[in-house]
Amino acid sequence: MTAAAVPAASPATTGEAAGARLARSRRNAELSLLLLAMVLVAAYGATVEANVLDTVTPDFWIPAAVLGLVFLGLHLVIRWLAPFADPALLPAVALLNGIGVGFLRRYDLAKAEPDQRETLAVFAGKGGSQLAWTLGAVILAAVLLAIMRDHRSLSRYAYTLGLAGIVLVMIPAVLPGRFSEVNGAKLWIIVPGLGQLQPGEFAKLALLAFFAYYLVRKREVLSLASRRVLGIDFPRGRDLGPVLVVWLISLLVLVFEKDLGTSLLYFGMFVVTLYIATERVSWLLIGLILFFGGAYLAYVLGSTVGGPFANFYDRAQIWLDPFAEPYDRGYQLVQGLLTLGTGGLFGAGPGGGQPTLLPEVQTDFIFAGIGEEIGLFGLSALLVVYLLIVERGLRAALAVRDSFGKLLAGGLAFTLGLQVFVIVGGISKLIPLTGQTTPFLSAGGSSLMANWLLIAVLLRVSDGARRPVTGGGPVARPAGSPPEQLHGAPTEVIRP
């Protein structure tokens, strides 16, 4: 056969080959970063044992190996089901999750009797339980990736998810205190003998899907301005209805669930999603005025009439002056501040702190407990990892071609960042203490599963955003995904 008879490669074939090479490159980068993360987790575990036990047992590597196998399984699922997904998300989350398991193992060693520490089973205590929860959470994330082949399919169930989210938020509020209250906040469903579940962790995902769908439908109306003040366009009065409804719900959460952090989380994620949809700074200003006005009203009512506002008033008083009662109401916050101060710049080293002196160090105050041992520099590194996850989520929101995906990914990324801010702000006395958990670090199955589901959705959105357009035609979509006309054209942007 002559050279002239050789058929030329079609543009579609060339594009598919380039796309396949790009997918392999990203997944290989993800695998390399994942292995590096597990090496760091193993090194952390070895250092903990060296400081606590004065030796390194032959089993120090087992938690990191188990986590590595679990995350490798999810990596293979991503390679198969979401080959174009962001390669930095899984390694970053795996590192945080691994550090959390390692610190909980360190907490178990500190609580054990000195003569029993070397024989403490790897799968015992809080550390072993967190390993089991990690396995369940990662499997749940993999199942979601398998079921949800296109993020836009969530919009089909937007109203159902919205209703489910409201129900999940309200369940702890209507339950008796013995079935829902922990440390003054009613955020839990407590089943005696079986454990406890925090439904609000799942509610935020369901509500965000509903918010994204609703705002895609209503963004043109909500973007209309009635007057311009100091260069800022403010919306019409009759368009304030949705914001006032969510504000009222957040106040009800503040009153009946007695938790400022949860109230701030729900209201904040709606207002920011609204801002992403409309690009109106006025919505942020209105949201800040409504939230801080409501919080101040709750504080004033708590100081005068008590009742359902009394708990918030007490928390605010502790926040204003925790050293007024350092051995009573302010004990937890004071111990947290002292723990962070003891850590200094470089910390006492993994395993060198005293986590048993800090109440709730395995949940609410795990960031302070870790900070005592890795110092300000180490905590800054953890915050950078969180920032990386948020930035990658926002990048996926900017790159994805449909408005629903933009709002969904942007809202999820902001919510994760806001939750970290609420936790770090509480333990550092920037804002009143809350009952929120630190994502991927704190002990607890509901928080871990909900946040891994959040990452699965971000992976799916980033896969859709990074999937190349082949042959000049429309973006390739999995079979059964909703038609484009329901969610805007492939190149549609947020602004109306």
C-alpha positions in Angstrom: 0.0 0.0 0.0 1.3 3.4 -0.9 1.6 6.4 1.5 -1.3 8.1 -0.4 -3.6 5.2 0.4 -3.2 5.4 4.2 -6.4 6.9 5.6 -5.9 10.1 7.7 -7.1 10.1 11.3 -10.4 11.8 11.7 -10.7 14.8 14.1 -13.0 12.8 16.4 -10.5 9.9 16.7 -7.7 12.3 17.4 -9.7 14.1 20.0 -10.7 10.8 21.7 -7.1 9.7 21.8 -6.0 13.0 23.3 -8.8 12.8 25.8 -7.8 9.3 26.9 -4.2 10.4 27.3 -5.3 13.4 29.4 -7.5 11.2 31.6 -4.6 8.7 32.2 -2.3 11.6 33.0 -4.6 13.0 35.6 -5.4 9.7 37.2 -1.6 8.8 37.4 -1.0 12.2 39.1 -3.8 11.4 41.5 -2.3 8.0 42.3 1.2 9.5 43.0 -0.3 12.2 45.3 -2.4 9.5 47.1 0.7 7.4 47.7 2.5 10.4 49.1 -0.4 11.2 51.4 -0.3 7.7 52.8 3.4 7.9 53.4 2.9 11.1 55.4 0.1 9.3 57.4 2.4 6.4 58.1 5.2 8.7 59.2 2.7 10.5 61.5 1.7 7.2 63.1 5.3 6.1 63.6 6.2 9.5 65.3 3.2 9.2 67.6 4.3 5.7 68.8 7.9 6.9 69.2 6.8 9.7 71.5 4.1 7.9 73.4 5.6 4.4 73.7 9.3 5.3 73.4 9.4 2.7 70.6 7.8 2.0 67.2 5.8 -1.2 67.2 5.8 -3.5 64.1 2.1 -2.6 63.5 2.5 1.2 63.1 2.0 1.0 59.4 -1.3 -1.0 59.4 -3.7 2.0 59.7 -2.0 3.8 56.8 -2.0 0.5 54.8 -5.7 -0.1 55.4 -6.5 3.5 54.5 -4.3 3.2 51.4 -6.2 0.2 50.2 -9.6 1.9 50.8 -8.5 5.0 49.0 -6.9 3.0 46.2 -10.3 1.3 45.7 -11.9 4.7 45.3 -9.1 5.8 43.0 -9.9 2.8 40.7 -13.6 3.7 40.8 -12.8 7.3 39.8 -10.4 6.1 37.0 -13.4 4.1 35.6 -16.4 6.3 36.3 -15.0 9.8 36.4 -11.7 9.7 34.5 -11.5 13.5 33.9 -12.2 14.5 37.6 -9.8 16.8 39.4 -6.7 14.7 40.5 -6.0 16.8 43.6 -9.3 16.3 45.5 -8.9 12.6 46.5 -5.3 12.9 47.8 -6.1 16.1 49.8 -9.1 14.6 51.5 -7.3 11.3 52.0 -4.5 13.1 53.8 -6.9 14.9 56.2 -8.8 11.7 56.8 -5.6 9.8 57.5 -4.3 12.5 59.9 -7.7 12.3 61.7 -7.5 8.5 62.1 -3.9 8.9 63.3 -4.7 11.4 65.9 -7.7 9.4 67.2 -5.3 6.4 67.5 -3.0 8.7 69.5 -5.9 9.7 71.7 -6.6 6.0 72.4 -3.0 5.5 73.4 -3.2 8.4 75.8 -6.4 7.1 77.5 -5.0 3.5 77.8 -3.2 2.4 80.9 0.6 2.8 80.5 1.2 -1.0 80.7 -1.5 -1.7 78.0 -0.4 0.8 75.4 2.0 -1.3 73.5 -0.6 -4.1 73.2 -3.5 -1.8 72.2 -5.1 -3.3 69.1 -4.8 -1.2 65.9 -8.6 -1.5 65.3 -9.6 -0.7 68.9 -11.1 2.5 70.3 -11.9 5.7 68.5 -9.1 5.2 65.9 -10.4 1.7 64.9 -14.0 3.0 64.8 -12.9 5.9 62.5 -11.2 3.4 60.2 -14.5 1.5 59.9 -16.4 4.7 59.3 -13.9 5.7 56.6 -14.5 2.4 54.8 -18.2 2.9 54.9 -18.0 6.5 53.8 -15.7 5.8 50.9 -18.0 2.9 49.7 -20.9 5.3 49.9 -19.0 7.9 47.8 -18.2 5.2 45.2 -21.8 4.1 45.1 -22.9 7.7 44.5 -20.4 8.1 41.6 -21.8 4.9 40.1 -25.4 6.0 40.4 -25.0 9.6 39.5 -23.3 9.6 36.1 -24.3 13.2 35.5 -24.6 15.8 38.2 -27.6 17.4 36.5 -29.6 14.3 37.3 -29.9 15.7 40.9 -32.1 18.5 39.6 -34.9 15.9 38.9 -35.3 15.4 42.6 -34.7 19.0 43.7 -38.0 19.5 45.6 -37.8 16.1 47.1 -34.3 16.8 48.3 -35.4 20.2 49.6 -38.2 18.7 51.7 -35.9 15.9 52.9 -33.3 18.5 54.0 -35.9 20.5 56.0 -37.1 17.4 57.7 -33.6 16.3 58.6 -32.9 19.8 60.0 -36.0 19.8 62.1 -36.0 16.2 63.5 -33.5 17.0 66.4 -35.5 20.1 67.3 -38.7 18.2 67.9 -37.2 15.3 69.7 -36.9 15.3 73.5 -33.6 16.5 74.8 -32.5 13.0 76.0 -32.7 11.8 72.3 -31.1 14.9 70.7 -29.1 17.1 73.0 -25.3 16.9 73.5 -23.4 19.7 75.3 -26.4 22.0 75.1 -27.0 21.8 71.3 -29.9 19.7 69.9 -28.2 18.5 66.7 -28.4 14.7 67.1 -30.6 11.7 66.9 -29.5 9.5 69.8 -30.4 5.9 69.8 -29.6 4.3 73.2 -27.2 1.4 72.8 -26.6 2.1 69.1 -25.0 5.5 69.0 -25.9 8.9 67.6 -26.4 10.5 64.1 -26.2 14.1 63.1 -28.8 14.5 60.4 -27.8 18.1 59.7 -24.7 16.9 58.0 -26.8 15.2 55.3 -29.3 18.1 55.3 -26.8 20.6 54.0 -26.2 18.5 50.8 -29.9 18.0 50.1 -30.7 21.7 50.7 -27.8 22.8 48.5 -29.1 20.7 45.6 -32.5 22.4 46.0 -31.0 25.9 46.3 -29.0 25.4 43.1 -32.1 24.2 41.2 -34.3 27.0 42.6 -31.9 29.8 41.9 -31.2 28.6 38.3 -35.0 29.0 37.7 -35.3 32.3 39.5 -32.0 34.1 39.0 -33.3 36.5 36.4 -36.0 37.7 38.8 -33.7 37.9 41.7 -31.1 39.9 39.7 -33.5 42.7 39.0 -32.7 45.9 40.9 -35.1 48.5 42.2 -32.7 51.2 43.4 -28.9 51.9 43.4 -27.3 53.0 46.7 -23.6 53.9 47.0 -23.0 52.1 43.7 -24.7 48.9 44.8 -27.9 47.6 43.1 -30.5 46.4 45.6 -33.3 44.0 44.8 -37.0 44.7 44.7 -38.8 44.3 48.0 -41.1 41.6 46.7 -38.1 39.5 45.8 -36.9 39.2 49.4 -39.3 36.4 50.1 -37.0 33.4 49.6 -34.2 35.0 51.7 -36.6 35.9 54.5 -37.9 32.3 54.5 -34.4 30.8 54.8 -33.5 33.5 57.4 -36.6 32.4 59.4 -35.6 28.8 59.2 -32.0 29.6 60.3 -33.4 31.5 63.3 -35.6 28.6 64.2 -32.5 26.4 64.1 -30.8 28.9 66.4 -33.7 28.9 68.8 -34.7 25.3 68.9 -31.5 23.5 68.2 -29.5 26.0 70.2 -26.6 26.2 67.9 -25.2 29.3 66.1 -22.9 27.4 63.9 -25.6 25.3 62.2 -27.8 28.4 61.8 -24.9 30.3 60.2 -24.0 27.3 57.9 -27.5 27.0 56.4 -28.2 30.7 56.0 -24.6 31.4 54.7 -24.7 28.7 52.1 -28.0 30.0 50.7 -26.9 33.6 50.6 -23.6 32.8 48.9 -25.3 30.5 46.4 -27.7 33.4 45.7 -24.7 35.7 45.2 -23.1 33.2 42.8 -26.3 33.0 40.8 -27.0 36.8 40.6 -23.6 38.4 41.1 -25.3 41.1 43.3 -23.3 42.2 46.2 -26.5 43.6 47.7 -27.6 40.0 48.6 -24.4 39.5 50.7 -25.1 42.8 52.5 -28.7 41.9 53.1 -27.7 38.4 54.3 -25.1 39.8 56.8 -27.6 42.3 58.1 -30.3 39.7 58.6 -28.1 37.1 60.2 -26.3 39.4 62.7 -29.5 41.2 63.4 -31.2 37.9 64.2 -28.3 36.8 66.3 -28.2 40.0 68.3 -32.0 39.8 68.8 -31.6 36.2 70.2 -28.8 37.5 72.5 -31.0 40.3 73.9 -34.0 38.0 74.3 -31.8 35.4 76.0 -30.6 38.0 78.5 -34.1 39.2 79.4 -36.8 36.5 78.9 -34.5 33.4 78.8 -36.4 30.4 77.5 -35.2 28.9 74.2 -32.8 31.9 73.8 -31.0 31.2 77.1 -28.5 28.7 75.7 -27.4 31.1 73.0 -27.0 33.9 75.6 -24.8 31.6 77.8 -22.6 30.7 74.8 -22.2 34.3 73.9 -21.3 35.2 77.5 -18.7 32.4 77.5 -17.3 33.7 74.2 -17.1 37.3 75.5 -15.2 36.3 78.7 -14.3 32.6 79.0 -11.8 33.4 81.9 -14.7 34.7 84.1 -15.5 31.1 85.0 -12.4 29.1 83.8 -13.3 26.0 85.9 -17.0 26.0 85.1 -18.8 27.3 82.0 -15.7 28.5 80.3 -13.6 25.4 81.0 -13.7 23.9 77.5 -12.9 27.1 75.7 -10.1 28.1 78.1 -8.5 24.6 77.8 -8.7 24.9 74.1 -6.9 28.3 74.1 -4.3 27.0 76.5 -3.8 24.0 74.3 -3.2 26.1 71.2 -0.9 28.4 73.2 1.1 25.4 74.5 1.7 24.2 70.9 3.4 27.4 69.9 4.9 27.6 66.5 6.2 24.1 66.1 4.2 22.0 68.6 5.2 19.4 71.0 5.5 16.8 68.2 3.0 14.1 67.3 2.3 12.1 70.5 3.9 14.8 72.7 0.8 16.6 73.8 -1.8 16.0 76.5 -5.1 15.5 74.6 -6.9 13.9 77.5 -7.0 17.3 79.3 -9.1 18.9 76.6 -12.9 18.1 76.7 -14.3 16.7 73.5 -10.9 16.6 71.8 -11.9 13.7 69.6 -14.8 15.7 68.1 -15.4 19.5 68.5 -11.8 20.3 69.7 -9.8 18.0 67.5 -8.2 20.9 65.7 -6.9 22.3 69.0 -5.7 18.9 70.1 -3.7 18.4 66.8 -2.5 22.0 67.1 -0.8 21.3 70.4 1.3 18.7 68.7 2.0 20.1 65.3 2.0 23.8 66.2 0.9 26.9 64.3 2.9 25.9 61.2 1.3 22.4 61.1 -2.2 23.9 61.6 -1.5 26.3 58.8 -0.5 23.4 56.5 -3.8 21.7 57.4 -5.7 24.9 56.6 -3.9 25.1 53.3 -5.1 21.6 52.4 -8.7 22.6 53.2 -8.1 25.8 51.1 -6.9 23.6 48.2 -10.1 21.5 48.4 -12.3 24.6 48.4 -10.3 26.1 45.5 -10.6 23.0 43.4 -14.3 23.0 44.1 -14.6 26.6 43.0 -12.5 25.9 39.9 -14.9 23.1 39.0 -17.8 25.5 39.4 -16.1 28.0 37.1 -15.3 25.4 34.4 -18.5 23.4 34.3 -20.8 24.4 31.4 -24.2 24.4 33.0 -25.6 26.8 35.5 -26.9 24.1 37.9 -23.5 22.6 38.1 -21.9 26.0 38.8 -24.2 26.7 41.6 -24.0 23.2 43.1 -20.2 23.0 43.0 -19.7 26.6 44.2 -22.2 26.1 47.1 -20.6 22.8 48.1 -17.1 24.3 48.1 -18.1 27.3 50.1 -20.1 25.3 52.6 -17.0 23.1 53.3 -14.9 26.3 53.8 -17.6 27.9 56.0 -17.8 24.8 58.2 -14.0 24.9 58.7 -14.2 28.6 59.5 -17.0 28.0 62.1 -14.9 25.3 63.8 -11.6 27.2 63.8 -13.3 30.4 64.7 -15.0 28.8 67.7 -11.9 27.2 69.2 -9.8 30.3 68.7 -12.5 32.6 70.3 -13.2 34.4 67.0 -16.9 33.4 67.2 -19.0 31.6 69.9 -18.4 27.8 70.2 -20.6 25.6 68.0 -21.4 21.9 67.8 -20.0 21.4 64.3 -17.4 18.8 63.5 -14.1 19.4 61.7 -14.5 17.8 58.2 -12.6 14.5 57.8 -10.7 15.0 61.1 -13.3 14.6 63.8 -14.6 11.3 65.1 -18.1 10.5 63.9 -19.7 8.5 61.1 -22.4 10.9 60.0 -20.0 13.8 59.5 -17.5 11.6 57.6 -20.1 10.0 55.3 -21.8 13.3 54.5 -18.5 15.0 53.7 -17.3 12.1 51.5 -20.6 12.4 49.6 -19.8 16.1 49.2 -16.5 15.2 47.7 -18.1 12.6 45.4 -20.4 15.3 44.0 -17.5 17.7 43.4 -15.6 14.9 41.6 -18.6 14.3 39.4 -19.0 18.0 38.6 -15.2 18.4 37.9 -15.4 15.3 35.6 -18.1 17.0 33.6 -16.3 20.3 33.6 -13.0 18.8 32.4 -14.4 16.3 29.9 -13.2 17.5 26.5 -15.5 18.4 23.6 -14.9 15.9 20.8 -15.4 16.5 17.1 -16.8 20.0 17.6 -20.1 18.6 18.8 -21.8 18.8 22.1 -20.2 17.6 25.3 -20.3 13.9 25.7 -22.9 13.0 28.4 -23.7 9.6 29.9 -26.8 7.9 28.8 -29.9 8.9 30.6 -28.7 12.4 31.7 -31.3 15.1 31.5 -31.6 17.2 28.3 -29.7 20.4 28.0 -32.8 22.6 27.7 -33.7 21.9 31.3 -30.5 23.3 32.6 -29.2 25.8 30.1 -26.9 25.5 27.1 -23.5 23.8 27.5 -21.7 27.1 27.4 -24.2 29.1 29.5 -22.6 31.3 32.3 -24.0 32.4 35.6 -24.8 36.0 34.9 -28.2 36.6 33.3 
